[in-house]
Amino acid sequence: MTLSRKKRSFVLTLLIPVFLLQGCAINYSFTGTNINYELTKTFSVENFFNDSGGGPANMEQLFTESLKEFYQRNTQLELVRNNGDIQFLGAIKRYAITPQATVTSTDPNLPDRAGQMRLTISIEVEYLNTVNEEENLKRTFSFFKDYDPRTTSILQVESQLIEEIFQNIIQDIFTATVANW
């Protein structure tokens, strides 16, 4: 029994996309990573140093631990002390508080002053991928947050600003390394 031309053409129209799609694979991850966990199993983070000359004494430890925690939460990689398949090292290179906007004083005897201050942190990161050395990179990541010095002092908001800045920098590092954006 033979199929009519219309039926054959209909069957071919359905089957051709099925055969074409069998050769395609789509990898999707809820965290956005493209890590091959069969080859890449571990990561290590060297202690970051504070070469900026500013900031609180525990800033480098806070950044190092935050980076470790982020990768543990968002990948299946195991944290090892040294020589991971993926390695992070670097230093905090800049910690700066700068005025951003001036406020004119209504009293002619008082000088103009800052109406907004900006805390900027820059971190130089070296990323080594021992499984795929083409992905290695050395780059500086930077982020800032503003605060109003008329209503608060840096001592009141410093730890919160640092935490928010670190969250943004770590997300940028994650995107640039294992998400390959």
C-alpha positions in Angstrom: 0.0 0.0 0.0 1.4 3.3 -1.0 0.8 6.6 0.7 -0.6 9.4 -1.3 1.6 12.4 -2.2 -0.1 14.6 0.3 0.3 12.1 3.1 4.0 11.5 2.2 4.7 15.2 2.1 2.9 15.7 5.4 4.9 12.9 7.1 8.1 14.3 5.7 7.3 17.8 7.0 6.8 16.3 10.5 9.9 14.0 10.5 12.5 16.3 9.0 12.5 18.7 12.0 12.6 15.8 14.4 15.7 14.4 12.7 17.3 17.8 12.6 16.7 18.5 16.2 18.0 15.1 17.4 21.5 16.4 16.6 21.0 19.6 18.6 21.5 19.8 22.4 20.5 22.7 24.6 22.2 23.0 27.9 20.4 25.1 30.4 21.4 26.0 34.0 19.3 27.9 36.5 22.5 29.7 37.7 23.6 30.5 34.1 26.9 28.6 34.3 28.4 26.6 31.4 30.7 24.5 33.6 31.3 20.9 32.4 31.1 19.2 35.8 32.6 16.0 34.4 35.9 17.8 33.8 35.7 20.7 36.3 35.0 19.5 39.8 36.8 21.9 42.2 37.6 25.5 42.8 40.0 27.3 45.2 40.2 30.9 46.3 43.5 32.4 47.5 43.3 35.1 50.2 42.7 38.5 48.6 44.9 41.2 49.9 44.0 44.9 50.5 46.5 46.9 48.5 44.3 50.0 48.5 45.5 51.5 51.8 41.9 52.1 52.9 38.9 50.4 54.3 38.2 48.4 57.4 40.8 45.8 58.6 38.7 42.8 57.8 37.7 43.9 54.3 40.0 41.4 52.4 38.7 38.5 54.6 35.1 39.5 54.0 35.6 39.6 50.2 37.5 36.3 50.1 34.8 34.5 52.2 31.9 36.1 50.2 33.5 34.9 46.9 33.8 31.4 48.2 30.2 31.3 49.5 28.8 32.7 46.2 30.5 30.0 44.1 29.5 27.2 46.6 25.8 28.4 46.4 25.7 28.9 42.6 27.8 26.0 41.3 28.3 22.3 42.0 32.0 22.8 42.4 33.7 21.6 45.6 35.8 24.2 47.4 39.4 23.0 48.0 42.2 24.7 49.9 44.7 24.9 46.9 45.1 24.0 43.2 41.4 23.8 42.3 40.4 23.1 38.7 39.3 26.8 38.8 41.4 29.2 40.8 40.8 32.8 42.0 43.5 35.2 43.3 43.9 38.9 43.5 43.8 42.1 45.6 41.6 45.0 46.5 43.3 47.8 44.5 41.1 50.8 45.3 39.0 52.0 48.2 38.0 55.6 47.7 35.5 58.0 49.1 35.0 61.0 46.8 32.5 63.9 46.7 29.9 63.7 43.9 27.6 66.8 44.4 28.1 70.0 46.1 25.5 71.9 48.2 25.8 75.6 48.3 25.7 77.0 51.8 23.1 79.7 52.6 25.5 81.3 55.1 28.1 83.3 53.2 30.6 82.6 56.0 30.4 78.8 55.5 32.0 77.0 52.5 30.0 74.8 50.0 30.2 71.2 51.0 29.5 67.8 49.6 25.8 66.8 49.2 26.6 63.3 48.1 29.7 61.1 48.7 30.7 58.0 46.7 32.5 54.9 48.0 34.2 53.1 45.1 36.0 49.7 45.5 38.0 48.1 42.7 39.3 44.5 42.9 41.8 42.9 40.6 41.0 39.3 39.9 43.1 36.6 38.3 40.9 33.7 37.2 42.7 30.5 36.2 40.9 27.6 34.6 43.2 24.6 34.5 40.8 22.6 32.4 40.4 25.2 29.7 43.2 27.7 29.8 41.6 29.8 27.0 39.1 31.0 29.6 41.9 32.4 31.9 41.6 36.1 32.6 43.0 38.9 34.7 40.7 41.9 35.1 39.7 44.7 37.5 36.1 44.8 38.7 34.8 47.9 40.2 31.6 49.2 41.7 30.4 52.1 43.8 27.6 53.2 46.1 26.6 56.7 47.1 25.5 58.1 50.5 24.4 61.4 51.8 27.0 62.8 54.3 24.5 65.4 55.5 22.3 62.7 57.2 24.8 60.0 57.9 28.6 59.4 58.4 30.7 56.9 56.5 31.1 55.0 59.8 27.3 54.5 60.0 27.0 53.1 56.5 30.4 51.7 55.6 29.8 48.0 56.3 26.5 48.0 54.5 28.0 49.8 51.4 30.9 47.4 51.3 28.6 44.4 51.4 26.5 45.8 48.6 29.5 46.7 46.5 31.0 43.2 47.1 27.7 41.5 46.0 27.8 43.4 42.7 31.5 42.8 42.1 31.1 39.1 42.8 28.2 38.8 40.5 30.3 40.5 37.8 33.1 38.1 38.4 30.8 35.1 38.2 29.3 36.4 34.9 32.8 37.0 33.5 34.2 33.6 34.5 31.9 30.6 34.7 28.9 32.2 32.9 31.2 33.4 30.0 29.2 36.5 29.1 
